[in-house]
Amino acid sequence: MMMCVEVAWAVRVSPGRVGVTTNSSNGELRLWVLLLRLHLLRSWSSALALVLVNQNFLGNLSLTCSSSLQCSRNFSQSSLVDFRLAPSSSIDILLFYLVDHIKIIMRYLQVKQKDLTQYYVILSTTEAERAATVGVTQSYDRSFHCHFRDMLGLLRHSDEGGGFDEPAVYGFLRKDWSECFDELQDVLAKNALSCVQYEPESSKLIVRSLSQIGDTQNCVCKENRTIFNIYCCLGILEYGLGKVADLVMKHVIVPSITNNALTILVEEHDNGSLEGCQAILYIDSSSELKEDKDGSFLYSRLRQIVNFVYRFICFQNADWMQCFGKLTWPRMSDLIIIHFLSKAVPDAASKVIGFQNIVKCSAEFETFLKEMKLIQSTDSNEEKLSHYAHNVEVHFASRKRNEILARSRSLLLQFNYDLLAVSDVGPNSSAYITDLLFQSDKCIVSKAVLDLMELVHGALKDACLSPARVAKEFYHAARDALLLYKAVIPIKLGKQLDSISQVAIVIYNECQYLSEEVLGLAYEYRTDFPSALQKQALFLDIALNFHQIAENILQKQVHLVSVSLREAIDGADGFQNTHQPQHYESAKFSIEQIVFIVEKARIMWERLLPASTYKRTMCTILDSVFSEIARDLLLLDDLAAEETLQLQRLIQITIENLSSLLESLIIDSVEKQNFLNEATWTHLDEKIPSLPKFRKLADLYDMPLKSITLVWESGELLSCGFTSCEMQVFLACNNASLAN
């Protein structure tokens, strides 16, 4: 039709173009124009008939709108009259105008349709709320909770719309619904608690089939099972079961776990009617306390309780039971761990194996809970009791390990090492004489380190009696206790270790003692360890570490003494001009200072150090002293005869003053009785390489040049430690004084 209108419009507006674009005669053109007009009239008639046919439809559509649409309807009718009377030349303009107005009307109708939809929602919600309210307060109809569910869906759907163009009435409806829903929950909760009651006087839990609130005739929703069905339908099962679960947990489960003297009895009464159908769980308290070593009595009581809940409260419904378990199992498992499993943790390594019965009973109980659907069979995190029981060996070992480390730390921090300097050695003293494992010597150590090694031996003995996992914990506890000494003592006694002190010598003894004791641990216990631990148990690294610490401490003490001796030797100013009284007295005072320092070290070390270590250390210090003095004396030149006599006297004074110290270095007591014999000096010369050179130097100052030459040629001076270079310098510098 539109194509015909467009063609007619083109012919009417531009008739000349037809003549230009065609070669037909005037008669043919007139015929063509008549045909086009005929088609145009037919199209106009068809359009008019279409509008007339749909006139009623447009009228009915307008009537559904409000009174504001009256003007549009009048306009439509007047447009039809004008359309009939309109000339054919303007029909196309009227049609376009009419279509635009129809579009406006349709858009307005869509807006009104949206309003009608909102009104329908409000009406439906109001009716559902009214029906639910009546159901709650009066009728208890079987389907009243369905009204709540429908209303809940409507209001939640409207609430999720984001609040765009939402009528204010929605908020009022949601408020009314919330109040009604809360009222429903209270009614259901009261009915549920009326069905499940605990009587403290008789200590029994009663589960009835019907609620005891109000009239029980034709009250289907007051049936216990129906109440929980309503909870499920409304999506608040966890809320409904929560109050019942709290009641069962408080009055039944908690006493059954905390009181071992309880007995559980179950009775079921069924007289054929819902009113008389009930189940009773009795909690009987006995005066006799049962000994429950493996938890069998505890788990038996809990099985009865769970089975009672599964049958009479959850009606063997897996979803309800799972919800009940979600509400109770976390608290129940924690109580079992606190009041039973944690107390059953063994306090001795020999009792760990006996705990396996508890592990077995705990696993069987959780298997039963899975069958009752109280816990999920696919979730391993629910197996709290099994996890704790299986790891109790580690719990026990961890607790013992912490105890060992805490006691070790307390021993080391609280012990006063300063008392060792003034205390006597004995059983009631803080200082003890102990044997070294790989040496024939003895040394003095503190009571703290002996107690520490006692803890280490105890831990390793327990490791020999324990399963592999526990043994590993005990092994590491022993290692950590030893390493704790290394971490605490150097910091605690830092000042004493940096100075010449008896405390430093005691720490050396202890490190040496620990080194040898730790080295022997592997030989003593490794064969008794579990096979999985035998290859891992190593103590060599700790033994070597303690040995190195001991050597560092002793070397530092020797170094500090050597520094003091070096300062004393330097005070003699190279022993020059000793023929002058002032210089002689200065050199003599230096010798006295040297003797004093060495004697002080002897007093501290001889009592504390092992004999072999003491002798080795003192020989090292004396060798350094004799070597330093001999070096200074050999560098003197142009000596006067009187000066050689004074130097010879100084050497003799030094040996005489150190005679008691030299005597302490003799091993054999027989040699002490004949200290001045040649064999004794030979023994001392072997231990102190610079001593024969120092003694021979005194003889050289009293020998003529010819005698010195003969002695050198005999090789005696060379055996004493003199070198040819030293002798050449000595003879060249003192040729005049030695000529006679």
C-alpha positions in Angstrom: 0.0 0.0 0.0 2.8 2.4 0.9 4.4 1.7 -2.5 1.2 2.7 -4.3 1.0 5.9 -2.2 4.6 6.8 -3.1 3.9 6.2 -6.8 0.8 8.3 -6.8 2.6 11.0 -5.0 5.4 11.0 -7.6 2.9 11.1 -10.5 0.9 14.0 -8.9 3.8 16.1 -8.0 5.9 15.6 -11.2 3.7 14.6 -14.1 6.1 16.2 -16.5 8.8 13.7 -15.7 6.6 10.9 -17.0 6.4 12.5 -20.4 10.1 13.1 -20.5 11.0 9.5 -19.5 8.6 7.7 -21.9 8.0 7.5 -25.6 4.3 6.6 -25.3 1.4 8.6 -26.8 -0.8 10.9 -24.9 -3.6 8.4 -24.9 -1.4 5.8 -23.4 -0.2 8.2 -20.8 -3.7 9.1 -19.8 -4.5 5.4 -19.5 -1.5 4.9 -17.3 -2.5 7.7 -15.1 -6.0 6.3 -14.7 -4.6 2.9 -13.8 -2.4 4.4 -11.2 -5.4 6.3 -9.7 -7.4 3.2 -9.7 -4.7 1.3 -7.7 -4.4 4.3 -5.4 -8.1 4.2 -4.6 -8.0 0.5 -4.0 -5.1 1.0 -1.6 -6.9 3.8 0.2 -10.0 1.6 0.5 -8.0 -1.2 2.0 -6.3 1.1 4.5 -9.6 2.6 5.5 -11.2 -0.9 5.9 -8.3 -2.0 8.1 -8.7 1.0 10.4 -12.4 0.5 10.6 -12.0 -3.2 11.4 -9.6 -2.4 14.3 -11.7 0.5 15.6 -13.2 -1.6 18.4 -9.8 -2.9 19.4 -8.4 0.6 19.7 -11.5 1.7 21.7 -11.1 -1.2 24.2 -7.4 -0.6 24.5 -8.1 3.1 25.4 -10.8 2.1 27.9 -8.3 0.2 30.0 -6.3 3.3 30.7 -7.3 6.1 33.1 -9.6 9.0 32.4 -6.6 10.8 31.0 -6.9 8.7 27.9 -10.3 10.1 27.0 -8.8 12.9 25.0 -6.8 10.4 23.0 -9.9 8.4 22.2 -11.8 11.5 21.1 -8.9 12.4 19.0 -8.9 9.0 17.4 -12.6 9.2 16.6 -12.3 12.7 15.2 -9.3 11.6 13.2 -11.4 8.8 11.6 -14.1 11.3 10.6 -11.6 13.7 9.2 -10.0 10.7 7.5 -13.2 9.9 5.7 -13.7 13.4 4.5 -10.1 14.1 3.6 -9.2 14.4 -0.1 -7.1 11.7 -1.6 -4.3 14.0 -2.1 -3.6 14.4 1.7 -4.3 10.7 2.7 -0.6 9.9 3.1 0.0 12.8 5.5 -3.0 11.7 7.7 -1.7 8.2 7.8 1.7 9.2 9.0 0.2 11.5 11.6 -2.1 8.7 12.9 0.8 6.2 13.2 2.8 8.7 15.4 -0.1 9.1 17.7 -0.6 5.4 18.0 3.1 5.0 19.0 2.6 7.6 21.8 -0.5 5.8 23.0 1.4 2.4 23.1 4.2 3.9 25.2 1.7 5.3 27.6 0.0 1.9 27.8 3.4 0.2 28.7 3.9 2.6 31.6 0.4 1.9 32.9 1.0 -1.8 32.5 4.1 -1.6 34.7 2.1 0.2 37.3 -0.6 -2.5 37.1 2.2 -5.2 37.6 3.3 -3.4 40.8 -0.2 -3.2 42.0 -0.6 -6.9 41.4 2.6 -7.6 43.4 1.3 -5.5 46.3 -2.1 -7.2 46.2 -0.6 -10.7 46.0 1.8 -9.9 48.9 -0.9 -8.5 51.0 -3.1 -11.6 50.5 -0.2 -13.9 51.3 0.6 -12.0 54.4 -3.0 -12.0 55.5 -3.2 -15.8 54.9 0.1 -16.4 56.8 -1.0 -14.2 59.6 -4.3 -16.1 59.9 -2.4 -19.3 59.8 -0.1 -18.2 62.6 -2.7 -16.8 64.9 -5.8 -18.9 64.2 -6.2 -21.7 61.8 -2.8 -23.5 61.7 -3.7 -24.6 58.1 -1.4 -27.1 56.5 -0.6 -24.7 53.7 -0.1 -21.5 55.7 3.7 -21.8 55.5 3.4 -21.9 51.7 2.0 -18.4 51.9 5.0 -17.4 53.8 7.3 -18.9 51.3 5.5 -17.2 48.4 5.6 -13.9 50.2 9.2 -14.3 51.1 10.0 -14.9 47.4 8.1 -11.8 46.3 9.6 -9.4 48.7 13.1 -10.7 48.3 12.8 -10.5 44.6 11.6 -6.9 44.9 14.4 -6.1 47.4 17.0 -7.4 45.0 15.9 -5.0 42.3 18.3 -2.4 43.6 15.6 0.0 44.7 15.1 1.7 41.3 11.6 3.3 41.1 10.4 1.2 43.9 7.1 2.1 45.5 7.3 3.2 49.1 4.6 0.6 49.9 7.2 -2.2 49.4 9.1 -1.0 52.4 5.9 -1.1 54.6 5.1 -4.6 53.3 8.6 -5.8 54.1 8.3 -4.4 57.6 4.9 -6.1 58.1 6.3 -9.3 56.7 9.3 -9.2 58.9 7.2 -8.7 62.0 4.9 -11.6 60.9 7.9 -13.8 60.2 9.4 -13.1 63.6 6.1 -14.0 65.1 6.0 -17.2 63.2 9.5 -18.1 64.3 8.5 -17.5 67.9 5.4 -19.7 67.6 7.4 -22.5 65.9 10.2 -22.2 68.5 7.7 -22.5 71.4 6.1 -25.5 69.8 9.5 -27.1 69.1 10.7 -26.6 72.7 7.3 -27.9 73.9 8.0 -31.1 71.9 11.5 -31.4 73.3 11.7 -30.7 77.0 14.2 -31.3 79.8 13.0 -31.9 83.3 15.8 -31.2 85.8 14.0 -32.7 88.7 14.0 -36.2 87.2 17.0 -35.6 84.9 15.3 -36.7 81.8 14.9 -35.5 78.2 11.4 -35.9 76.8 10.6 -35.8 73.1 6.8 -35.7 72.3 5.1 -36.1 68.9 2.7 -33.2 69.5 3.2 -29.7 71.0 1.5 -29.1 74.3 0.7 -25.4 73.5 -2.9 -24.5 72.8 -5.6 -26.8 71.3 -4.2 -30.0 69.8 -7.2 -30.8 67.6 -6.6 -30.5 63.9 -3.3 -28.8 64.6 -1.1 -30.4 62.0 1.7 -27.9 62.3 2.0 -28.6 66.0 3.3 -32.1 65.2 7.0 -32.3 65.9 8.0 -33.6 62.4 5.8 -31.0 60.7 7.4 -28.2 62.7 10.8 -29.1 61.3 9.4 -29.5 57.8 8.1 -25.9 58.1 11.6 -24.8 59.2 13.1 -26.5 56.1 10.4 -24.9 53.8 11.2 -21.4 55.2 14.9 -22.0 55.0 15.5 -21.5 58.8 16.2 -25.1 59.8 19.4 -24.0 61.5 17.5 -21.5 63.6 14.8 -24.0 64.5 17.3 -26.7 65.5 19.5 -24.3 67.3 17.4 -24.0 70.4 16.8 -27.7 70.5 20.6 -28.4 70.0 21.5 -25.9 72.8 19.1 -27.7 75.1 20.5 -31.1 74.3 24.0 -29.8 74.5 23.6 -28.1 77.8 21.6 -30.7 79.8 22.7 -34.0 78.2 25.9 -33.9 76.2 28.0 -31.7 78.4 27.2 -33.7 81.6 27.9 -36.9 79.8 31.4 -35.8 78.9 32.4 -34.1 82.1 30.9 -36.6 84.5 32.1 -40.1 84.2 29.6 -41.5 86.7 26.6 -41.0 84.4 24.5 -43.7 82.8 22.1 -43.2 79.9 18.8 -45.0 79.5 16.2 -44.7 76.7 12.5 -45.5 76.8 10.0 -45.3 74.0 6.2 -45.0 74.6 3.7 -45.5 71.7 0.0 -46.1 72.5 -1.1 -45.7 68.9 -2.0 -42.0 69.0 0.1 -38.9 68.4 -0.8 -37.4 71.8 0.6 -40.3 73.7 3.7 -41.0 71.5 6.9 -39.9 73.2 10.5 -40.9 73.8 12.4 -40.4 77.1 16.2 -40.3 77.7 17.1 -40.8 81.4 20.4 -39.4 82.8 21.2 -41.6 85.8 23.9 -40.3 88.2 25.8 -43.0 90.0 28.0 -42.6 93.1 30.5 -45.1 91.7 33.1 -43.5 89.5 34.0 -45.8 86.7 37.6 -46.0 85.5 37.5 -45.2 81.8 41.1 -45.7 80.5 40.3 -46.0 76.8 37.1 -43.9 76.6 34.8 -46.8 76.0 32.2 -45.7 78.6 32.3 -42.1 77.4 31.8 -43.0 73.8 29.1 -45.5 74.7 27.1 -42.8 76.4 27.5 -40.4 73.5 26.5 -43.1 71.0 23.2 -43.5 72.9 22.6 -39.8 72.9 23.3 -39.4 69.2 21.2 -42.4 68.3 18.3 -40.9 70.4 18.6 -37.6 68.5 18.8 -39.3 65.2 15.6 -41.3 65.8 13.3 -39.1 67.8 14.4 -35.5 67.1 15.7 -35.6 63.5 13.4 -38.6 62.5 16.3 -40.2 60.6 16.5 -37.3 58.2 20.1 -37.0 57.0 19.8 -33.2 56.3 18.3 -32.5 59.7 21.0 -34.6 61.4 23.7 -32.9 59.5 22.4 -29.5 60.6 22.2 -30.8 64.2 25.8 -31.9 63.9 26.9 -28.6 62.5 25.5 -26.9 65.6 26.8 -29.4 68.2 29.9 -31.2 66.9 32.5 -28.4 67.3 31.6 -27.9 70.9 31.3 -31.6 71.6 34.6 -32.5 70.1 36.4 -29.7 72.0 34.9 -30.9 75.2 36.0 -34.5 74.6 39.5 -33.3 73.8 39.7 -31.0 76.9 38.1 -33.4 79.4 39.3 -36.7 78.2 41.9 -36.9 75.4 44.2 -34.2 76.8 44.1 -35.7 80.3 44.8 -39.1 78.8 48.0 -38.0 77.2 50.7 -40.2 78.7 53.2 -38.6 81.1 55.9 -41.2 80.5 57.4 -42.6 77.3 56.6 -46.2 78.3 52.8 -45.4 78.4 52.6 -44.0 74.8 52.0 -47.5 73.3 49.1 -48.0 75.7 47.4 -44.9 74.2 46.7 -46.8 71.0 43.4 -48.2 72.5 42.2 -44.6 72.9 43.1 -43.9 69.3 41.1 -47.0 68.2 38.0 -46.1 70.2 38.1 -42.5 69.0 38.2 -43.6 65.4 35.3 -46.0 65.9 33.2 -43.3 67.5 33.7 -41.0 64.6 32.8 -43.8 62.2 29.5 -44.1 64.1 28.9 -40.4 63.8 29.4 -40.6 60.1 26.8 -43.4 59.8 24.4 -41.2 61.9 25.2 -38.3 59.5 26.3 -36.1 62.4 29.5 -35.4 60.6 30.3 -35.6 56.9 32.1 -38.7 55.8 33.9 -36.8 52.9 35.3 -34.1 55.1 38.5 -35.2 56.9 38.5 -31.9 58.9 35.5 -33.2 60.9 37.6 -36.0 62.3 39.0 -33.9 65.2 39.2 -36.7 67.7 41.1 -39.0 65.4 43.5 -36.2 64.4 44.2 -35.4 68.0 44.5 -39.0 69.1 46.8 -39.9 66.2 49.0 -36.9 67.0 49.0 -37.5 70.8 52.4 -39.0 70.6 53.6 -35.8 69.1 51.7 -33.8 71.7 53.3 -35.9 74.5 56.8 -35.5 73.0 56.2 -31.8 72.3 55.2 -31.3 75.9 58.2 -33.2 77.3 60.5 -31.4 74.9 59.2 -28.0 76.1 59.6 -29.2 79.7 63.2 -30.2 79.0 64.1 -27.0 77.3 62.4 -24.9 80.0 64.3 -26.7 82.8 67.6 -26.5 80.9 67.1 -22.7 80.4 66.3 -22.3 84.0 69.4 -24.2 85.1 71.7 -22.2 83.0 70.2 -18.8 83.7 69.8 -19.1 87.5 73.2 -20.7 88.3 75.7 -18.3 89.8 79.1 -19.1 88.3 80.8 -16.5 90.5 80.4 -18.8 93.5 82.7 -21.4 91.9 85.7 -19.2 92.7 85.1 -19.4 96.5 83.3 -22.7 96.9 84.8 -26.0 97.9 84.4 -29.1 95.8 81.9 -31.5 97.2 78.5 -33.1 97.0 76.8 -30.1 98.7 78.7 -27.5 96.7 78.1 -25.8 93.4 81.4 -27.2 92.0 81.9 -30.9 91.2 84.9 -33.0 90.1 84.0 -35.2 87.2 85.8 -37.6 84.9 86.4 -37.0 81.3 85.1 -39.8 79.1 88.0 -40.1 76.7 90.8 -38.9 79.0 92.3 -40.1 82.2 92.0 -36.7 83.7 89.4 -35.1 86.0 88.1 -31.5 85.9 85.9 -29.2 87.9 82.5 -28.3 86.4 79.4 -26.6 87.7 76.3 -28.4 89.1 74.3 -26.8 86.3 76.1 -28.6 83.5 75.8 -31.9 85.3 72.1 -31.4 85.7 71.9 -30.5 82.0 73.6 -33.7 81.0 71.2 -35.6 83.3 68.3 -34.1 81.3 69.9 -35.1 78.1 70.4 -38.7 79.2 66.8 -38.9 80.4 65.5 -37.7 77.1 67.6 -40.2 75.1 66.5 -43.0 77.4 62.9 -42.1 76.8 63.7 -42.1 73.1 64.8 -45.7 73.3 61.4 -46.7 74.8 59.2 -44.7 72.4 57.8 -45.1 68.9 59.6 -43.5 66.0 57.8 -40.1 66.0 58.2 -39.7 69.8 61.8 -40.8 69.8 62.6 -38.2 67.1 61.1 -35.5 69.3 63.1 -36.6 72.3 66.3 -36.8 70.2 65.8 -33.2 69.1 65.0 -32.1 72.6 68.4 -33.5 73.8 70.2 -31.7 71.0 68.3 -28.4 71.7 69.2 -28.6 75.4 72.9 -28.9 74.5 72.7 -26.1 72.0 70.9 -24.0 74.6 74.2 -24.0 76.6 76.0 -22.7 73.6 73.5 -19.9 73.2 73.1 -18.8 76.8 76.5 -19.1 78.5 78.7 -17.0 76.2 76.2 -14.1 76.5 75.6 -14.5 80.2 79.3 -14.7 81.1 80.7 -12.5 78.3 82.8 -10.2 80.7 84.4 -13.2 82.5 85.3 -14.8 79.3 87.1 -11.6 78.1 89.3 -11.4 81.1 91.7 -13.7 83.1 89.2 -15.5 85.5 88.4 -18.8 87.1 84.9 -18.7 85.6 86.5 -18.8 82.1 88.5 -21.9 83.1 85.3 -23.6 84.4 83.5 -22.8 81.1 86.5 -24.3 79.3 86.1 -27.5 81.5 82.4 -27.7 80.8 82.8 -27.3 77.1 85.5 -30.0 77.1 83.3 -32.2 79.3 80.2 -31.7 77.1 82.3 -32.4 74.0 83.4 -35.8 75.2 80.0 -36.7 76.8 78.1 -35.8 73.6 80.6 -37.8 71.5 79.8 -40.8 73.6 76.0 -40.5 73.3 75.9 -42.0 69.9 77.8 -45.1 71.1 75.7 -45.4 74.2 72.1 -45.1 72.8 72.2 -45.4 69.0 71.7 -49.2 69.0 68.6 -48.9 71.2 67.0 -46.1 69.1 64.1 -47.1 66.8 65.4 -48.2 63.4 64.0 -45.0 61.7 66.1 -42.8 64.1 69.4 -44.7 64.1 70.7 -43.3 60.9 69.5 -39.7 61.8 70.9 -39.6 65.3 74.2 -37.7 65.0 76.1 -35.9 67.8 79.5 -35.5 66.2 78.7 -32.0 65.0 77.8 -30.8 68.5 80.9 -32.5 70.0 83.2 -30.8 67.6 81.5 -27.5 68.2 82.0 -27.7 72.0 85.6 -28.8 71.5 86.3 -25.8 69.4 84.6 -23.5 71.9 86.7 -24.9 74.7 90.0 -24.5 72.7 89.0 -20.9 71.8 88.4 -20.1 75.5 91.7 -21.6 76.6 93.7 -19.9 73.8 92.2 -16.5 74.8 93.2 -17.1 78.4 96.7 -17.9 77.4 96.8 -14.9 75.1 95.7 -12.6 77.9 98.4 -14.0 80.2 101.0 -13.7 77.5 100.1 -10.1 76.9 100.6 -9.3 80.6 104.0 -11.1 80.5 105.1 -9.3 77.4 104.4 -6.0 79.2 106.4 -7.1 82.2 109.3 -8.2 80.0 109.2 -4.9 78.2 109.5 -3.1 81.6 113.1 -4.4 81.9 114.1 -2.2 78.9 116.0 -5.1 77.2 118.0 -5.8 80.3 120.6 -3.2 79.3 123.2 -1.7 81.7 122.4 -4.0 84.5 125.9 -3.2 86.0 124.3 0.1 87.1 122.2 -0.3 90.3 119.2 1.5 88.9 118.9 -0.6 85.8 119.6 -3.7 87.7 116.7 -3.0 90.1 114.4 -2.3 87.2 115.3 -5.6 85.5 114.9 -7.4 88.8 111.5 -5.9 89.3 110.4 -7.0 85.8 111.5 -10.6 86.7 109.4 -10.4 89.9 106.4 -9.2 87.9 106.9 -12.1 85.5 107.0 -14.6 88.3 103.9 -13.0 89.9 101.8 -13.2 86.8 102.9 -16.8 86.1 102.2 -17.8 89.8 98.7 -16.1 89.6 97.9 -18.1 86.5 99.1 -21.2 88.3 96.9 -20.6 91.3 93.8 -20.3 89.2 94.5 -23.1 86.7 96.2 -25.8 88.7 93.0 -26.3 90.9 90.5 -26.2 88.0 92.1 -27.5 84.8 92.6 -31.2 84.0 96.2 -32.1 84.9 97.4 -32.7 81.4 95.8 -29.5 80.1 97.3 -27.5 83.0 100.8 -28.8 82.4 100.5 -28.3 78.7 99.3 -24.7 79.1 101.8 -23.7 81.7 104.7 -25.2 79.6 103.5 -23.1 76.7 103.5 -19.9 78.8 106.9 -20.6 80.4 108.4 -21.5 77.0 107.2 -18.1 75.8 108.7 -16.3 78.9 112.1 -18.0 78.7 112.2 -17.5 74.9 111.4 -13.8 75.1 114.0 -13.1 77.9 116.7 -15.2 76.1 116.0 -13.2 72.9 116.5 -9.9 74.6 119.7 -11.1 76.4 121.3 -12.4 73.2 120.7 -9.0 71.5 122.9 -7.2 74.2 126.3 -6.0 72.9 129.6 -4.7 74.5 128.9 -6.2 77.9 131.1 -5.3 80.8 132.4 -8.1 83.1 130.3 -6.9 86.0 127.2 -6.7 83.7 127.6 -10.4 82.7 127.6 -11.3 86.4 124.4 -9.4 86.9 122.7 -11.0 83.9 123.8 -14.4 85.2 122.2 -13.6 88.6 118.9 -12.5 87.0 118.7 -15.8 85.2 119.3 -17.7 88.4 116.7 -15.6 90.3 114.1 -16.3 87.6 114.7 -20.1 87.8 114.7 -20.1 91.6 111.5 -18.1 91.9 109.7 -20.4 89.4 111.0 -23.6 91.0 107.7 -24.4 92.7 105.9 -23.9 89.4 108.4 -26.1 87.6 107.9 -28.7 90.3 104.1 -28.7 89.7 104.8 -29.8 86.1 106.6 -33.0 87.2 104.3 -36.0 86.6 105.9 -38.6 88.8 105.8 -38.0 92.5 109.3 -39.7 92.8 110.7 -37.0 90.7 109.3 -34.4 93.0 111.4 -35.7 95.9 114.6 -35.4 93.8 113.7 -32.2 92.0 117.3 -31.1 91.4 118.6 -34.2 89.8 119.6 -34.3 86.2 116.7 -36.6 85.1 114.2 -34.0 86.3 115.8 -31.2 84.4 115.9 -33.4 81.3 112.2 -34.1 81.6 111.5 -30.3 82.0 113.7 -29.5 79.0 111.6 -31.8 76.9 108.4 -30.1 77.9 109.7 -26.5 77.8 112.0 -26.2 74.7 113.4 -22.8 75.6 114.3 -23.8 79.2 117.7 -25.5 78.4 118.7 -22.5 76.2 117.7 -20.1 79.1 119.7 -22.1 81.6 122.7 -22.5 79.3 122.8 -18.8 78.7 123.7 -18.3 82.4 126.6 -20.6 82.0 127.8 -18.8 78.8 128.1 -15.5 80.7 130.6 -17.3 83.1 132.7 -19.1 80.3 135.7 -17.8 78.5 135.7 -17.6 74.7 137.7 -20.8 74.2 135.4 -22.8 76.3 132.4 -21.5 74.4 134.0 -22.5 71.2 134.6 -26.0 72.5 131.1 -26.3 73.7 129.7 -25.2 70.3 131.9 -27.6 68.5 130.6 -30.4 70.7 127.1 -29.7 69.6 125.8 -29.1 73.1 124.7 -25.5 72.4 122.9 -26.6 69.3 121.0 -29.2 71.2 120.0 -26.5 73.7 118.4 -24.4 70.9 121.1 -22.0 70.0 121.6 -21.2 66.3 124.9 -20.4 64.6 123.7 -16.9 63.8 122.8 -16.2 67.4 126.2 -17.5 68.6 128.1 -15.4 66.0 126.3 -12.2 67.1 126.8 -13.1 70.8 130.5 -13.7 70.4 131.0 -10.7 68.2 129.2 -8.3 70.6 130.9 -9.7 73.8 134.3 -10.7 72.5 136.0 -8.2 74.9 134.2 -9.4 78.0 134.7 -13.1 77.2 138.5 -12.8 76.3 139.5 -13.9 79.8 
